[in-house]
Amino acid sequence: MNLLLIFIALLVSVSTVSADVYKYTAPDGNVYYTDEPSHKKYKLIIRSKPKGYVAAFKHLQKNKQKYTPIIAAAAEKHGLDPKLVHAVIHAESAYDAKAISSAGAVGLMQLMPATALQYGATNRKDPEQNIFAGTRYLKYLLSLFDDNLKLSIAAYNAGENAVKKYHNQIPPYPETQKYVKQVLSLYQKSDG
């Protein structure tokens, strides 16, 4: 019971200060939560929104219009529904090209350095490069998971290896499960 109260307090503080939360279950059964993992056995369970995410909502519609032509071109090039790309961008950065997550993901589609380079973005802060690379990556994930939208979205958030680790199921990470629901909801509502 005491651990539950500590965890709830941690969640409340996370929502106000925006920090990633990691969980580790020790061999003796003790469970530890931290925002600064001391070893690789800690697993990310809550990812904070990138810096500026909340403030970006003020300019969301204007930025959405600004980036729609690039999104349309990237979606057409990679054979994706532009509404899906819009949904991912909305969930990832709220259309803020300057967004940077605490994990180091950058830009509209929140690309990590290796992913950006692998899919053709040498400058993650460049909106066009970011959108084209992120869209190409999303297309790859859809191909990898046989066009299963939920698994592809989960993989975009948690990584393809996390989805594979859980036998091609959405990983049991609360943040990933919430993310999949959010993107699907935005996709279904999109007028993109």
C-alpha positions as CSV (number, residue, x, y, z in Angstrom):
1,M,0.0,0.0,0.0
2,N,2.8,2.4,0.9
3,L,4.5,1.7,-2.5
4,L,1.3,2.4,-4.3
5,L,1.0,5.8,-2.6
6,I,4.6,6.6,-3.5
7,F,4.0,5.6,-7.1
8,I,0.8,7.8,-7.3
9,A,2.7,10.7,-5.9
10,L,5.4,10.1,-8.4
11,L,2.8,10.1,-11.3
12,V,1.3,13.3,-10.0
13,S,4.7,15.0,-9.8
14,V,5.6,13.7,-13.3
15,S,2.5,15.3,-14.8
16,T,3.6,18.6,-13.5
17,V,7.4,18.5,-14.1
18,S,7.4,16.2,-17.2
19,A,10.1,13.6,-16.6
20,D,10.4,10.1,-18.0
21,V,9.6,7.4,-15.4
22,Y,11.5,4.1,-15.4
23,K,10.6,0.9,-13.4
24,Y,12.9,-1.9,-12.2
25,T,11.9,-5.1,-10.4
26,A,14.8,-6.4,-8.5
27,P,15.4,-10.2,-8.1
28,D,14.1,-10.0,-4.5
29,G,10.8,-8.6,-5.8
30,N,11.3,-5.0,-4.8
31,V,10.1,-2.5,-7.3
32,Y,11.9,0.7,-8.0
33,Y,10.8,3.8,-9.9
34,T,13.1,6.6,-11.1
35,D,13.5,9.4,-13.6
36,E,17.3,8.7,-13.8
37,P,17.9,5.0,-14.3
38,S,21.3,3.8,-13.0
39,H,21.4,0.7,-15.2
40,K,19.9,-0.8,-18.3
41,K,17.5,-3.1,-16.5
42,Y,15.2,-0.1,-15.8
43,K,12.3,-0.1,-18.3
44,L,10.7,3.1,-19.5
45,I,7.0,3.1,-18.4
46,I,6.0,6.8,-18.8
47,R,7.6,9.1,-21.5
48,S,7.1,12.8,-21.0
49,K,6.0,15.0,-23.8
50,P,8.8,16.9,-25.6
51,K,9.7,20.4,-24.3
52,G,7.2,22.9,-25.6
53,Y,4.5,20.3,-26.4
54,V,1.8,22.0,-24.4
55,A,2.8,25.5,-25.7
56,A,2.7,24.1,-29.2
57,F,-1.0,23.7,-29.0
58,K,-1.4,27.4,-29.2
59,H,0.0,27.3,-32.8
60,L,-1.3,23.8,-33.7
61,Q,-3.8,24.8,-36.4
62,K,-1.4,27.3,-38.0
63,N,1.5,24.9,-38.0
64,K,-0.7,22.0,-39.2
65,Q,-1.6,24.1,-42.3
66,K,2.0,25.1,-42.7
67,Y,3.2,21.5,-42.9
68,T,0.3,19.9,-44.7
69,P,1.9,20.2,-48.2
70,I,5.1,18.5,-47.0
71,I,3.0,15.8,-45.2
72,A,0.9,15.2,-48.3
73,A,4.1,14.9,-50.5
74,A,5.8,12.5,-48.0
75,A,2.6,10.4,-47.6
76,E,2.2,10.2,-51.4
77,K,5.9,9.2,-51.9
78,H,5.7,6.4,-49.3
79,G,2.1,5.3,-50.1
80,L,0.6,6.3,-46.7
81,D,-2.6,8.0,-45.8
82,P,-1.7,11.6,-45.0
83,K,-4.2,11.5,-42.1
84,L,-2.0,8.8,-40.4
85,V,1.1,11.0,-40.7
86,H,-0.9,14.0,-39.3
87,A,-2.0,11.8,-36.4
88,V,1.5,10.7,-35.5
89,I,2.8,14.3,-35.8
90,H,0.0,15.6,-33.7
91,A,0.7,13.0,-31.0
92,E,4.5,13.3,-31.1
93,S,5.1,17.1,-31.3
94,A,1.8,18.9,-31.6
95,Y,3.2,20.2,-35.0
96,D,6.2,21.9,-33.2
97,A,9.2,21.5,-35.5
98,K,11.5,22.5,-32.6
99,A,10.2,19.9,-30.2
100,I,12.9,17.9,-28.3
101,S,12.0,15.0,-26.0
102,S,13.9,14.2,-22.8
103,A,15.1,11.1,-24.6
104,G,16.7,13.1,-27.4
105,A,14.0,12.7,-30.1
106,V,13.8,15.8,-32.3
107,G,11.3,17.5,-34.6
108,L,7.8,17.0,-35.9
109,M,8.0,13.2,-35.9
110,Q,10.3,13.0,-32.9
111,L,13.2,11.1,-34.6
112,M,16.1,9.7,-32.7
113,P,19.5,10.2,-34.4
114,A,20.0,6.7,-35.7
115,T,16.4,6.4,-37.1
116,A,16.7,9.8,-38.8
117,L,19.9,8.9,-40.5
118,Q,18.6,5.4,-41.5
119,Y,15.6,6.9,-43.2
120,G,17.3,9.9,-44.9
121,A,17.3,12.8,-42.5
122,T,20.7,14.4,-42.0
123,N,19.1,17.4,-40.2
124,R,16.3,16.3,-37.8
125,K,15.4,19.9,-37.2
126,D,14.5,20.4,-40.8
127,P,10.8,19.9,-41.1
128,E,10.9,18.5,-44.6
129,Q,13.7,16.0,-43.8
130,N,12.0,15.1,-40.5
131,I,8.6,14.4,-42.1
132,F,10.0,12.4,-45.1
133,A,12.2,10.3,-42.8
134,G,9.5,9.7,-40.2
135,T,7.0,8.8,-42.9
136,R,9.4,6.4,-44.5
137,Y,10.0,4.8,-41.1
138,L,6.3,4.5,-40.5
139,K,5.9,2.8,-43.9
140,Y,8.7,0.4,-43.0
141,L,6.9,-0.5,-39.7
142,L,3.6,-1.1,-41.5
143,S,5.4,-3.4,-43.9
144,L,7.2,-5.2,-41.0
145,F,4.0,-5.8,-39.1
146,D,1.9,-6.8,-42.2
147,D,-0.1,-3.5,-42.2
148,N,-1.2,-3.9,-38.6
149,L,-1.8,-0.3,-37.7
150,K,-1.9,-0.8,-33.9
151,L,1.4,-2.8,-33.9
152,S,3.1,-0.3,-36.3
153,I,2.0,2.7,-34.1
154,A,3.2,0.8,-31.0
155,A,6.5,0.1,-32.7
156,Y,6.8,3.8,-33.6
157,N,6.5,4.7,-30.0
158,A,8.3,1.8,-28.2
159,G,10.5,0.4,-30.9
160,E,10.0,-2.6,-33.2
161,N,12.0,-4.8,-30.9
162,A,9.6,-4.1,-28.0
163,V,6.7,-5.2,-30.1
164,K,8.6,-8.4,-31.2
165,K,9.6,-9.1,-27.6
166,Y,5.9,-9.3,-26.7
167,H,5.2,-11.7,-29.6
168,N,3.8,-9.1,-31.9
169,Q,1.5,-7.6,-29.3
170,I,1.3,-4.0,-28.1
171,P,3.9,-3.9,-25.3
172,P,2.4,-3.7,-21.8
173,Y,3.9,-0.2,-21.3
174,P,1.1,2.2,-20.1
175,E,2.7,5.0,-22.2
176,T,2.7,2.9,-25.4
177,Q,-0.8,1.7,-24.9
178,K,-2.0,5.3,-24.3
179,Y,0.0,6.4,-27.4
180,V,-1.6,3.8,-29.6
181,K,-5.1,4.9,-28.5
182,Q,-4.2,8.6,-29.0
183,V,-2.9,8.2,-32.5
184,L,-5.8,6.0,-33.6
185,S,-8.3,8.5,-32.2
186,L,-6.5,11.4,-33.9
187,Y,-6.4,9.3,-37.1
188,Q,-10.1,8.6,-37.0
189,K,-11.0,12.2,-36.3
190,S,-8.5,13.7,-38.8
191,D,-9.5,16.0,-41.5
192,G,-5.8,16.1,-42.6
